[in-house]
Amino acid sequence: MKTAFLFSGQGAQYTGMGKELYANEKIVAETFDQASEALGYDMASLCFDEDQVDKLNQTEYTQPAILTVSIAFWRLLSAKGFTADAVCGLSLGEYSALVASGAIDFKTAVALVAKRGHFMANAAPAGSGKMVAVMNTQSEIIEQCCQKASDIGIVSPANYNTPQQIVIGGEVAAVDKACELLMEAGSKRLIPLNVSGPFHTALLKPAAEQLAVELAKINFAPMTVPVISNTTAQVMPQSEIKSLLEQQVMSPVHFYESVDTLKKLGITQMVEIGPGKVLSGFLKKIDKTIATTRVEDSKTLNETIAFLADE
């Protein structure tokens, strides 16, 4: 049986994420401490304290927080002897995947994603963009409607989450126009998303350019397991890590095509690592035959250990 580890993306955060395992597992607490040291603020307080919720939901804090929680859980699994045959993450989760592959150390990664979050939060002025989840509509129709609406501004697919859920994003007027065209084409459910910016669209080009400057300073080590790129939905070549991470900020996330690539690599079971169960939910919609589990607390950790030990 071949196993893939999948890492949570932005939006999965919540107050209290990781708290139980932080209290009970030394390696989790050590990971939080390393993040605090790298960033200059208390990561445990950010993730656990109710009065920090507004800060936790700010992109520049959300991203390092989710990375910290995800890597803490991954280290816990690794310490118990469990490894992956391939790794993948949803947007931000790609950085957790790169840490798990050995390409970048955790402290470098957490500092980098804090900068990435800052760049992304400031790339498009508040209120200038929006994102909408389009349900049960063929990707070709969505792409055509976005293309037509591009006459009045930037709009494009941003997340290919499942075949039944594709998110579009861009400038408000252009997204609204695309939604009108989609309804005319037969789309029944369009769900506006409460997000802080039109991520994975051309509006994030300034963030991509700023991120490229930071990426140029980093030496990525050889990956020990394949990482699937969000941008191409293919195995990430070592020589293209920096360029793909730069592009990823303003390019669509191809999640369900990435799952298909994992299947072609012989992966039959997948473990979601990090807060929430968004990816597990996507996997059920993409392919029910993939055995899926997750790590988020003691209960799910023990279930995952039993699941992986039972191969």
C-alpha positions as protocol buffer text, in pm:
chain_id: "A"
residue {
  index: 1
  type: MET
  ca { x: 0 y: 0 z: 0 }
}
residue {
  index: 2
  type: LYS
  ca { x: 136 y: 341 z: -94 }
}
residue {
  index: 3
  type: THR
  ca { x: 53 y: 641 z: 123 }
}
residue {
  index: 4
  type: ALA
  ca { x: 38 y: 1015 z: 55 }
}
residue {
  index: 5
  type: PHE
  ca { x: 37 y: 1285 z: 320 }
}
residue {
  index: 6
  type: LEU
  ca { x: -184 y: 1586 z: 234 }
}
residue {
  index: 7
  type: PHE
  ca { x: -139 y: 1915 z: 419 }
}
residue {
  index: 8
  type: SER
  ca { x: -410 y: 2167 z: 511 }
}
residue {
  index: 9
  type: GLY
  ca { x: -445 y: 2503 z: 341 }
}
residue {
  index: 10
  type: GLN
  ca { x: -561 y: 2846 z: 454 }
}
residue {
  index: 11
  type: GLY
  ca { x: -918 y: 2860 z: 581 }
}
residue {
  index: 12
  type: ALA
  ca { x: -880 y: 2550 z: 798 }
}
residue {
  index: 13
  type: GLN
  ca { x: -763 y: 2751 z: 1100 }
}
residue {
  index: 14
  type: TYR
  ca { x: -960 y: 2773 z: 1424 }
}
residue {
  index: 15
  type: THR
  ca { x: -887 y: 2879 z: 1782 }
}
residue {
  index: 16
  type: GLY
  ca { x: -756 y: 2583 z: 1979 }
}
residue {
  index: 17
  type: MET
  ca { x: -604 y: 2397 z: 1684 }
}
residue {
  index: 18
  type: GLY
  ca { x: -327 y: 2170 z: 1808 }
}
residue {
  index: 19
  type: LYS
  ca { x: -388 y: 2252 z: 2176 }
}
residue {
  index: 20
  type: GLU
  ca { x: -455 y: 1897 z: 2298 }
}
residue {
  index: 21
  type: LEU
  ca { x: -149 y: 1744 z: 2131 }
}
residue {
  index: 22
  type: TYR
  ca { x: 61 y: 2046 z: 2235 }
}
residue {
  index: 23
  type: ALA
  ca { x: -22 y: 1964 z: 2598 }
}
residue {
  index: 24
  type: ASN
  ca { x: 52 y: 1593 z: 2563 }
}
residue {
  index: 25
  type: GLU
  ca { x: 332 y: 1556 z: 2308 }
}
residue {
  index: 26
  type: LYS
  ca { x: 677 y: 1710 z: 2357 }
}
residue {
  index: 27
  type: ILE
  ca { x: 755 y: 1720 z: 1983 }
}
residue {
  index: 28
  type: VAL
  ca { x: 443 y: 1930 z: 1919 }
}
residue {
  index: 29
  type: ALA
  ca { x: 534 y: 2181 z: 2191 }
}
residue {
  index: 30
  type: GLU
  ca { x: 891 y: 2199 z: 2057 }
}
residue {
  index: 31
  type: THR
  ca { x: 758 y: 2281 z: 1708 }
}
residue {
  index: 32
  type: PHE
  ca { x: 546 y: 2567 z: 1845 }
}
residue {
  index: 33
  type: ASP
  ca { x: 849 y: 2696 z: 2037 }
}
residue {
  index: 34
  type: GLN
  ca { x: 1061 y: 2692 z: 1721 }
}
residue {
  index: 35
  type: ALA
  ca { x: 794 y: 2892 z: 1538 }
}
residue {
  index: 36
  type: SER
  ca { x: 778 y: 3147 z: 1820 }
}
residue {
  index: 37
  type: GLU
  ca { x: 1156 y: 3183 z: 1810 }
}
residue {
  index: 38
  type: ALA
  ca { x: 1161 y: 3229 z: 1432 }
}
residue {
  index: 39
  type: LEU
  ca { x: 875 y: 3481 z: 1424 }
}
residue {
  index: 40
  type: GLY
  ca { x: 918 y: 3677 z: 1746 }
}
residue {
  index: 41
  type: TYR
  ca { x: 568 y: 3617 z: 1885 }
}
residue {
  index: 42
  type: ASP
  ca { x: 400 y: 3341 z: 2088 }
}
residue {
  index: 43
  type: MET
  ca { x: 263 y: 3085 z: 1843 }
}
residue {
  index: 44
  type: ALA
  ca { x: 78 y: 2889 z: 2114 }
}
residue {
  index: 45
  type: SER
  ca { x: -104 y: 3204 z: 2227 }
}
residue {
  index: 46
  type: LEU
  ca { x: -196 y: 3287 z: 1866 }
}
residue {
  index: 47
  type: CYS
  ca { x: -343 y: 2941 z: 1806 }
}
residue {
  index: 48
  type: PHE
  ca { x: -504 y: 2875 z: 2145 }
}
residue {
  index: 49
  type: ASP
  ca { x: -627 y: 3204 z: 2296 }
}
residue {
  index: 50
  type: GLU
  ca { x: -983 y: 3317 z: 2221 }
}
residue {
  index: 51
  type: ASP
  ca { x: -882 y: 3683 z: 2225 }
}
residue {
  index: 52
  type: GLN
  ca { x: -636 y: 3618 z: 1939 }
}
residue {
  index: 53
  type: VAL
  ca { x: -902 y: 3499 z: 1693 }
}
residue {
  index: 54
  type: ASP
  ca { x: -902 y: 3817 z: 1482 }
}
residue {
  index: 55
  type: LYS
  ca { x: -525 y: 3802 z: 1453 }
}
residue {
  index: 56
  type: LEU
  ca { x: -532 y: 3430 z: 1373 }
}
residue {
  index: 57
  type: ASN
  ca { x: -762 y: 3506 z: 1079 }
}
residue {
  index: 58
  type: GLN
  ca { x: -526 y: 3766 z: 932 }
}
residue {
  index: 59
  type: THR
  ca { x: -342 y: 3605 z: 639 }
}
residue {
  index: 60
  type: GLU
  ca { x: 8 y: 3694 z: 758 }
}
residue {
  index: 61
  type: TYR
  ca { x: -60 y: 3511 z: 1086 }
}
residue {
  index: 62
  type: THR
  ca { x: -290 y: 3239 z: 953 }
}
residue {
  index: 63
  type: GLN
  ca { x: -27 y: 3097 z: 720 }
}
residue {
  index: 64
  type: PRO
  ca { x: 257 y: 3041 z: 972 }
}
residue {
  index: 65
  type: ALA
  ca { x: 3 y: 2915 z: 1229 }
}
residue {
  index: 66
  type: ILE
  ca { x: -134 y: 2645 z: 998 }
}
residue {
  index: 67
  type: LEU
  ca { x: 219 y: 2549 z: 887 }
}
residue {
  index: 68
  type: THR
  ca { x: 325 y: 2514 z: 1252 }
}
residue {
  index: 69
  type: VAL
  ca { x: 28 y: 2296 z: 1346 }
}
residue {
  index: 70
  type: SER
  ca { x: 67 y: 2080 z: 1034 }
}
residue {
  index: 71
  type: ILE
  ca { x: 441 y: 2023 z: 1080 }
}
residue {
  index: 72
  type: ALA
  ca { x: 392 y: 1950 z: 1453 }
}
residue {
  index: 73
  type: PHE
  ca { x: 144 y: 1674 z: 1362 }
}
residue {
  index: 74
  type: TRP
  ca { x: 364 y: 1544 z: 1080 }
}
residue {
  index: 75
  type: ARG
  ca { x: 666 y: 1525 z: 1313 }
}
residue {
  index: 76
  type: LEU
  ca { x: 453 y: 1328 z: 1558 }
}
residue {
  index: 77
  type: LEU
  ca { x: 362 y: 1074 z: 1288 }
}
residue {
  index: 78
  type: SER
  ca { x: 724 y: 1060 z: 1168 }
}
residue {
  index: 79
  type: ALA
  ca { x: 851 y: 1000 z: 1523 }
}
residue {
  index: 80
  type: LYS
  ca { x: 620 y: 700 z: 1540 }
}
residue {
  index: 81
  type: GLY
  ca { x: 781 y: 561 z: 1226 }
}
residue {
  index: 82
  type: PHE
  ca { x: 525 y: 651 z: 960 }
}
residue {
  index: 83
  type: THR
  ca { x: 642 y: 790 z: 627 }
}
residue {
  index: 84
  type: ALA
  ca { x: 481 y: 892 z: 299 }
}
residue {
  index: 85
  type: ASP
  ca { x: 549 y: 779 z: -57 }
}
residue {
  index: 86
  type: ALA
  ca { x: 443 y: 1123 z: -186 }
}
residue {
  index: 87
  type: VAL
  ca { x: 324 y: 1453 z: -39 }
}
residue {
  index: 88
  type: CYS
  ca { x: 93 y: 1732 z: -147 }
}
residue {
  index: 89
  type: GLY
  ca { x: -71 y: 2036 z: 10 }
}
residue {
  index: 90
  type: LEU
  ca { x: -351 y: 2276 z: -68 }
}
residue {
  index: 91
  type: SER
  ca { x: -191 y: 2612 z: -157 }
}
residue {
  index: 92
  type: LEU
  ca { x: -21 y: 2709 z: 170 }
}
residue {
  index: 93
  type: GLY
  ca { x: -7 y: 2334 z: 247 }
}
residue {
  index: 94
  type: GLU
  ca { x: 249 y: 2296 z: -31 }
}
residue {
  index: 95
  type: TYR
  ca { x: 505 y: 2453 z: 205 }
}
residue {
  index: 96
  type: SER
  ca { x: 427 y: 2190 z: 470 }
}
residue {
  index: 97
  type: ALA
  ca { x: 471 y: 1927 z: 197 }
}
residue {
  index: 98
  type: LEU
  ca { x: 812 y: 2073 z: 107 }
}
residue {
  index: 99
  type: VAL
  ca { x: 919 y: 2058 z: 473 }
}
residue {
  index: 100
  type: ALA
  ca { x: 803 y: 1696 z: 488 }
}
residue {
  index: 101
  type: SER
  ca { x: 1003 y: 1621 z: 172 }
}
residue {
  index: 102
  type: GLY
  ca { x: 1323 y: 1756 z: 330 }
}
residue {
  index: 103
  type: ALA
  ca { x: 1352 y: 2040 z: 77 }
}
residue {
  index: 104
  type: ILE
  ca { x: 1333 y: 2318 z: 339 }
}
residue {
  index: 105
  type: ASP
  ca { x: 1372 y: 2322 z: 717 }
}
residue {
  index: 106
  type: PHE
  ca { x: 1078 y: 2422 z: 933 }
}
residue {
  index: 107
  type: LYS
  ca { x: 1219 y: 2747 z: 1076 }
}
residue {
  index: 108
  type: THR
  ca { x: 1306 y: 2877 z: 729 }
}
residue {
  index: 109
  type: ALA
  ca { x: 963 y: 2774 z: 600 }
}
residue {
  index: 110
  type: VAL
  ca { x: 766 y: 2936 z: 882 }
}
residue {
  index: 111
  type: ALA
  ca { x: 951 y: 3267 z: 836 }
}
residue {
  index: 112
  type: LEU
  ca { x: 895 y: 3246 z: 460 }
}
residue {
  index: 113
  type: VAL
  ca { x: 519 y: 3182 z: 482 }
}
residue {
  index: 114
  type: ALA
  ca { x: 480 y: 3470 z: 728 }
}
residue {
  index: 115
  type: LYS
  ca { x: 626 y: 3694 z: 455 }
}
residue {
  index: 116
  type: ARG
  ca { x: 414 y: 3521 z: 190 }
}
residue {
  index: 117
  type: GLY
  ca { x: 103 y: 3589 z: 398 }
}
residue {
  index: 118
  type: HIS
  ca { x: 199 y: 3955 z: 437 }
}
residue {
  index: 119
  type: PHE
  ca { x: 261 y: 3993 z: 63 }
}
residue {
  index: 120
  type: MET
  ca { x: -69 y: 3823 z: -24 }
}
residue {
  index: 121
  type: ALA
  ca { x: -268 y: 4029 z: 227 }
}
residue {
  index: 122
  type: ASN
  ca { x: -135 y: 4354 z: 83 }
}
residue {
  index: 123
  type: ALA
  ca { x: -138 y: 4268 z: -289 }
}
residue {
  index: 124
  type: ALA
  ca { x: -498 y: 4364 z: -354 }
}
residue {
  index: 125
  type: PRO
  ca { x: -669 y: 4647 z: -158 }
}
residue {
  index: 126
  type: ALA
  ca { x: -949 y: 4534 z: 74 }
}
residue {
  index: 127
  type: GLY
  ca { x: -1279 y: 4511 z: -110 }
}
residue {
  index: 128
  type: SER
  ca { x: -1123 y: 4514 z: -457 }
}
residue {
  index: 129
  type: GLY
  ca { x: -1164 y: 4142 z: -514 }
}
residue {
  index: 130
  type: LYS
  ca { x: -1394 y: 3853 z: -436 }
}
residue {
  index: 131
  type: MET
  ca { x: -1411 y: 3475 z: -469 }
}
residue {
  index: 132
  type: VAL
  ca { x: -1712 y: 3257 z: -543 }
}
residue {
  index: 133
  type: ALA
  ca { x: -1746 y: 2878 z: -530 }
}
residue {
  index: 134
  type: VAL
  ca { x: -1924 y: 2746 z: -840 }
}
residue {
  index: 135
  type: MET
  ca { x: -2099 y: 2416 z: -771 }
}
residue {
  index: 136
  type: ASN
  ca { x: -2183 y: 2133 z: -1011 }
}
residue {
  index: 137
  type: THR
  ca { x: -2075 y: 2310 z: -1329 }
}
residue {
  index: 138
  type: GLN
  ca { x: -1833 y: 2173 z: -1590 }
}
residue {
  index: 139
  type: SER
  ca { x: -1489 y: 2332 z: -1577 }
}
residue {
  index: 140
  type: GLU
  ca { x: -1506 y: 2420 z: -1948 }
}
residue {
  index: 141
  type: ILE
  ca { x: -1823 y: 2626 z: -1893 }
}
residue {
  index: 142
  type: ILE
  ca { x: -1667 y: 2805 z: -1595 }
}
residue {
  index: 143
  type: GLU
  ca { x: -1353 y: 2883 z: -1794 }
}
residue {
  index: 144
  type: GLN
  ca { x: -1558 y: 3015 z: -2088 }
}
residue {
  index: 145
  type: CYS
  ca { x: -1770 y: 3242 z: -1865 }
}
residue {
  index: 146
  type: CYS
  ca { x: -1458 y: 3379 z: -1695 }
}
residue {
  index: 147
  type: GLN
  ca { x: -1301 y: 3442 z: -2034 }
}
residue {
  index: 148
  type: LYS
  ca { x: -1607 y: 3637 z: -2152 }
}
residue {
  index: 149
  type: ALA
  ca { x: -1626 y: 3838 z: -1828 }
}
residue {
  index: 150
  type: SER
  ca { x: -1256 y: 3926 z: -1855 }
}
residue {
  index: 151
  type: ASP
  ca { x: -1358 y: 4208 z: -2092 }
}
residue {
  index: 152
  type: ILE
  ca { x: -1441 y: 4418 z: -1787 }
}
residue {
  index: 153
  type: GLY
  ca { x: -1166 y: 4307 z: -1548 }
}
residue {
  index: 154
  type: ILE
  ca { x: -966 y: 4021 z: -1399 }
}
residue {
  index: 155
  type: VAL
  ca { x: -1157 y: 3698 z: -1329 }
}
residue {
  index: 156
  type: SER
  ca { x: -1042 y: 3337 z: -1356 }
}
residue {
  index: 157
  type: PRO
  ca { x: -1070 y: 2995 z: -1192 }
}
residue {
  index: 158
  type: ALA
  ca { x: -865 y: 3000 z: -869 }
}
residue {
  index: 159
  type: ASN
  ca { x: -922 y: 2658 z: -711 }
}
residue {
  index: 160
  type: TYR
  ca { x: -1013 y: 2334 z: -884 }
}
residue {
  index: 161
  type: ASN
  ca { x: -1109 y: 2169 z: -553 }
}
residue {
  index: 162
  type: THR
  ca { x: -1330 y: 1886 z: -678 }
}
residue {
  index: 163
  type: PRO
  ca { x: -1503 y: 1827 z: -1012 }
}
residue {
  index: 164
  type: GLN
  ca { x: -1820 y: 1956 z: -841 }
}
residue {
  index: 165
  type: GLN
  ca { x: -1660 y: 2265 z: -676 }
}
residue {
  index: 166
  type: ILE
  ca { x: -1445 y: 2515 z: -861 }
}
residue {
  index: 167
  type: VAL
  ca { x: -1373 y: 2857 z: -711 }
}
residue {
  index: 168
  type: ILE
  ca { x: -1342 y: 3165 z: -929 }
}
residue {
  index: 169
  type: GLY
  ca { x: -1183 y: 3491 z: -820 }
}
residue {
  index: 170
  type: GLY
  ca { x: -1079 y: 3836 z: -934 }
}
residue {
  index: 171
  type: GLU
  ca { x: -1205 y: 4194 z: -941 }
}
residue {
  index: 172
  type: VAL
  ca { x: -1555 y: 4239 z: -801 }
}
residue {
  index: 173
  type: ALA
  ca { x: -1727 y: 4360 z: -1119 }
}
residue {
  index: 174
  type: ALA
  ca { x: -1569 y: 4092 z: -1336 }
}
residue {
  index: 175
  type: VAL
  ca { x: -1654 y: 3813 z: -1089 }
}
residue {
  index: 176
  type: ASP
  ca { x: -2014 y: 3939 z: -1071 }
}
residue {
  index: 177
  type: LYS
  ca { x: -2032 y: 3939 z: -1452 }
}
residue {
  index: 178
  type: ALA
  ca { x: -1893 y: 3583 z: -1466 }
}
residue {
  index: 179
  type: CYS
  ca { x: -2158 y: 3478 z: -1211 }
}
residue {
  index: 180
  type: GLU
  ca { x: -2434 y: 3627 z: -1429 }
}
residue {
  index: 181
  type: LEU
  ca { x: -2301 y: 3437 z: -1730 }
}
residue {
  index: 182
  type: LEU
  ca { x: -2276 y: 3116 z: -1527 }
}
residue {
  index: 183
  type: MET
  ca { x: -2639 y: 3143 z: -1415 }
}
residue {
  index: 184
  type: GLU
  ca { x: -2743 y: 3200 z: -1775 }
}
residue {
  index: 185
  type: ALA
  ca { x: -2543 y: 2886 z: -1864 }
}
residue {
  index: 186
  type: GLY
  ca { x: -2733 y: 2683 z: -1606 }
}
residue {
  index: 187
  type: SER
  ca { x: -2532 y: 2705 z: -1283 }
}
residue {
  index: 188
  type: LYS
  ca { x: -2768 y: 2671 z: -986 }
}
residue {
  index: 189
  type: ARG
  ca { x: -2537 y: 2722 z: -685 }
}
residue {
  index: 190
  type: LEU
  ca { x: -2287 y: 3006 z: -656 }
}
residue {
  index: 191
  type: ILE
  ca { x: -2149 y: 3059 z: -306 }
}
residue {
  index: 192
  type: PRO
  ca { x: -1959 y: 3383 z: -225 }
}
residue {
  index: 193
  type: LEU
  ca { x: -1661 y: 3304 z: 1 }
}
residue {
  index: 194
  type: ASN
  ca { x: -1553 y: 3499 z: 306 }
}
residue {
  index: 195
  type: VAL
  ca { x: -1186 y: 3538 z: 215 }
}
residue {
  index: 196
  type: SER
  ca { x: -938 y: 3818 z: 270 }
}
residue {
  index: 197
  type: GLY
  ca { x: -830 y: 3846 z: -93 }
}
residue {
  index: 198
  type: PRO
  ca { x: -870 y: 3711 z: -448 }
}
residue {
  index: 199
  type: PHE
  ca { x: -593 y: 3452 z: -405 }
}
residue {
  index: 200
  type: HIS
  ca { x: -457 y: 3250 z: -698 }
}
residue {
  index: 201
  type: THR
  ca { x: -555 y: 3513 z: -954 }
}
residue {
  index: 202
  type: ALA
  ca { x: -356 y: 3770 z: -1154 }
}
residue {
  index: 203
  type: LEU
  ca { x: -440 y: 4031 z: -887 }
}
residue {
  index: 204
  type: LEU
  ca { x: -176 y: 3860 z: -671 }
}
residue {
  index: 205
  type: LYS
  ca { x: 106 y: 3932 z: -918 }
}
residue {
  index: 206
  type: PRO
  ca { x: 267 y: 4191 z: -683 }
}
residue {
  index: 207
  type: ALA
  ca { x: 278 y: 3927 z: -408 }
}
residue {
  index: 208
  type: ALA
  ca { x: 434 y: 3673 z: -645 }
}
residue {
  index: 209
  type: GLU
  ca { x: 705 y: 3922 z: -740 }
}
residue {
  index: 210
  type: GLN
  ca { x: 784 y: 4002 z: -375 }
}
residue {
  index: 211
  type: LEU
  ca { x: 788 y: 3633 z: -288 }
}
residue {
  index: 212
  type: ALA
  ca { x: 1034 y: 3566 z: -571 }
}
residue {
  index: 213
  type: VAL
  ca { x: 1286 y: 3800 z: -403 }
}
residue {
  index: 214
  type: GLU
  ca { x: 1260 y: 3600 z: -78 }
}
residue {
  index: 215
  type: LEU
  ca { x: 1274 y: 3263 z: -256 }
}
residue {
  index: 216
  type: ALA
  ca { x: 1598 y: 3369 z: -428 }
}
residue {
  index: 217
  type: LYS
  ca { x: 1767 y: 3378 z: -85 }
}
residue {
  index: 218
  type: ILE
  ca { x: 1679 y: 3015 z: -2 }
}
residue {
  index: 219
  type: ASN
  ca { x: 1866 y: 2700 z: -97 }
}
residue {
  index: 220
  type: PHE
  ca { x: 1625 y: 2410 z: -132 }
}
residue {
  index: 221
  type: ALA
  ca { x: 1772 y: 2068 z: -48 }
}
residue {
  index: 222
  type: PRO
  ca { x: 1697 y: 1763 z: -264 }
}
residue {
  index: 223
  type: MET
  ca { x: 1346 y: 1630 z: -204 }
}
residue {
  index: 224
  type: THR
  ca { x: 1340 y: 1283 z: -49 }
}
residue {
  index: 225
  type: VAL
  ca { x: 982 y: 1209 z: -157 }
}
residue {
  index: 226
  type: PRO
  ca { x: 788 y: 1347 z: -456 }
}
residue {
  index: 227
  type: VAL
  ca { x: 595 y: 1670 z: -399 }
}
residue {
  index: 228
  type: ILE
  ca { x: 295 y: 1732 z: -624 }
}
residue {
  index: 229
  type: SER
  ca { x: 279 y: 2094 z: -743 }
}
residue {
  index: 230
  type: ASN
  ca { x: -54 y: 2278 z: -709 }
}
residue {
  index: 231
  type: THR
  ca { x: 26 y: 2475 z: -1021 }
}
residue {
  index: 232
  type: THR
  ca { x: 96 y: 2187 z: -1261 }
}
residue {
  index: 233
  type: ALA
  ca { x: -67 y: 1894 z: -1074 }
}
residue {
  index: 234
  type: GLN
  ca { x: 253 y: 1704 z: -1156 }
}
residue {
  index: 235
  type: VAL
  ca { x: 559 y: 1599 z: -957 }
}
residue {
  index: 236
  type: MET
  ca { x: 758 y: 1914 z: -880 }
}
residue {
  index: 237
  type: PRO
  ca { x: 1105 y: 1910 z: -1044 }
}
residue {
  index: 238
  type: GLN
  ca { x: 1384 y: 2011 z: -804 }
}
residue {
  index: 239
  type: SER
  ca { x: 1503 y: 2281 z: -1044 }
}
residue {
  index: 240
  type: GLU
  ca { x: 1157 y: 2443 z: -1058 }
}
residue {
  index: 241
  type: ILE
  ca { x: 1070 y: 2470 z: -686 }
}
residue {
  index: 242
  type: LYS
  ca { x: 1125 y: 2847 z: -669 }
}
residue {
  index: 243
  type: SER
  ca { x: 952 y: 2932 z: -996 }
}
residue {
  index: 244
  type: LEU
  ca { x: 653 y: 2711 z: -914 }
}
residue {
  index: 245
  type: LEU
  ca { x: 613 y: 2860 z: -566 }
}
residue {
  index: 246
  type: GLU
  ca { x: 624 y: 3207 z: -721 }
}
residue {
  index: 247
  type: GLN
  ca { x: 363 y: 3115 z: -985 }
}
residue {
  index: 248
  type: GLN
  ca { x: 144 y: 2934 z: -732 }
}
residue {
  index: 249
  type: VAL
  ca { x: 41 y: 3259 z: -558 }
}
residue {
  index: 250
  type: MET
  ca { x: -129 y: 3393 z: -872 }
}
residue {
  index: 251
  type: SER
  ca { x: -214 y: 3065 z: -1051 }
}
residue {
  index: 252
  type: PRO
  ca { x: -507 y: 2829 z: -995 }
}
residue {
  index: 253
  type: VAL
  ca { x: -472 y: 2540 z: -749 }
}
residue {
  index: 254
  type: HIS
  ca { x: -531 y: 2212 z: -928 }
}
residue {
  index: 255
  type: PHE
  ca { x: -625 y: 1992 z: -633 }
}
residue {
  index: 256
  type: TYR
  ca { x: -839 y: 1723 z: -790 }
}
residue {
  index: 257
  type: GLU
  ca { x: -595 y: 1681 z: -1078 }
}
residue {
  index: 258
  type: SER
  ca { x: -317 y: 1647 z: -817 }
}
residue {
  index: 259
  type: VAL
  ca { x: -511 y: 1365 z: -652 }
}
residue {
  index: 260
  type: ASP
  ca { x: -532 y: 1196 z: -992 }
}
residue {
  index: 261
  type: THR
  ca { x: -153 y: 1226 z: -1027 }
}
residue {
  index: 262
  type: LEU
  ca { x: -108 y: 1067 z: -683 }
}
residue {
  index: 263
  type: LYS
  ca { x: -327 y: 776 z: -794 }
}
residue {
  index: 264
  type: LYS
  ca { x: -111 y: 735 z: -1105 }
}
residue {
  index: 265
  type: LEU
  ca { x: 192 y: 711 z: -873 }
}
residue {
  index: 266
  type: GLY
  ca { x: 23 y: 412 z: -710 }
}
residue {
  index: 267
  type: ILE
  ca { x: -109 y: 592 z: -401 }
}
residue {
  index: 268
  type: THR
  ca { x: -409 y: 410 z: -252 }
}
residue {
  index: 269
  type: GLN
  ca { x: -442 y: 581 z: 86 }
}
residue {
  index: 270
  type: MET
  ca { x: -411 y: 940 z: 199 }
}
residue {
  index: 271
  type: VAL
  ca { x: -363 y: 1108 z: 536 }
}
residue {
  index: 272
  type: GLU
  ca { x: -476 y: 1469 z: 584 }
}
residue {
  index: 273
  type: ILE
  ca { x: -239 y: 1641 z: 828 }
}
residue {
  index: 274
  type: GLY
  ca { x: -330 y: 1972 z: 989 }
}
residue {
  index: 275
  type: PRO
  ca { x: -635 y: 2151 z: 1125 }
}
residue {
  index: 276
  type: GLY
  ca { x: -982 y: 2064 z: 1000 }
}
residue {
  index: 277
  type: LYS
  ca { x: -1104 y: 1808 z: 751 }
}
residue {
  index: 278
  type: VAL
  ca { x: -1145 y: 2011 z: 433 }
}
residue {
  index: 279
  type: LEU
  ca { x: -920 y: 1787 z: 224 }
}
residue {
  index: 280
  type: SER
  ca { x: -1083 y: 1468 z: 353 }
}
residue {
  index: 281
  type: GLY
  ca { x: -1414 y: 1615 z: 240 }
}
residue {
  index: 282
  type: PHE
  ca { x: -1273 y: 1694 z: -103 }
}
residue {
  index: 283
  type: LEU
  ca { x: -1133 y: 1342 z: -136 }
}
residue {
  index: 284
  type: LYS
  ca { x: -1476 y: 1187 z: -73 }
}
residue {
  index: 285
  type: LYS
  ca { x: -1610 y: 1396 z: -362 }
}
residue {
  index: 286
  type: ILE
  ca { x: -1313 y: 1321 z: -590 }
}
residue {
  index: 287
  type: ASP
  ca { x: -1278 y: 945 z: -542 }
}
residue {
  index: 288
  type: LYS
  ca { x: -1454 y: 737 z: -276 }
}
residue {
  index: 289
  type: THR
  ca { x: -1219 y: 443 z: -338 }
}
residue {
  index: 290
  type: ILE
  ca { x: -922 y: 625 z: -180 }
}
residue {
  index: 291
  type: ALA
  ca { x: -882 y: 518 z: 183 }
}
residue {
  index: 292
  type: THR
  ca { x: -859 y: 839 z: 387 }
}
residue {
  index: 293
  type: THR
  ca { x: -773 y: 932 z: 743 }
}
residue {
  index: 294
  type: ARG
  ca { x: -647 y: 1246 z: 918 }
}
residue {
  index: 295
  type: VAL
  ca { x: -444 y: 1377 z: 1211 }
}
residue {
  index: 296
  type: GLU
  ca { x: -586 y: 1667 z: 1413 }
}
residue {
  index: 297
  type: ASP
  ca { x: -602 y: 1552 z: 1776 }
}
residue {
  index: 298
  type: SER
  ca { x: -535 y: 1245 z: 1995 }
}
residue {
  index: 299
  type: LYS
  ca { x: -841 y: 1060 z: 1867 }
}
residue {
  index: 300
  type: THR
  ca { x: -764 y: 1106 z: 1497 }
}
residue {
  index: 301
  type: LEU
  ca { x: -392 y: 1043 z: 1562 }
}
residue {
  index: 302
  type: ASN
  ca { x: -467 y: 706 z: 1722 }
}
residue {
  index: 303
  type: GLU
  ca { x: -711 y: 620 z: 1443 }
}
residue {
  index: 304
  type: THR
  ca { x: -447 y: 706 z: 1183 }
}
residue {
  index: 305
  type: ILE
  ca { x: -176 y: 503 z: 1360 }
}
residue {
  index: 306
  type: ALA
  ca { x: -411 y: 202 z: 1365 }
}
residue {
  index: 307
  type: PHE
  ca { x: -504 y: 263 z: 1000 }
}
residue {
  index: 308
  type: LEU
  ca { x: -141 y: 287 z: 882 }
}
residue {
  index: 309
  type: ALA
  ca { x: -22 y: -3 z: 1100 }
}
residue {
  index: 310
  type: ASP
  ca { x: -292 y: -222 z: 948 }
}
residue {
  index: 311
  type: GLU
  ca { x: -150 y: -205 z: 593 }
}
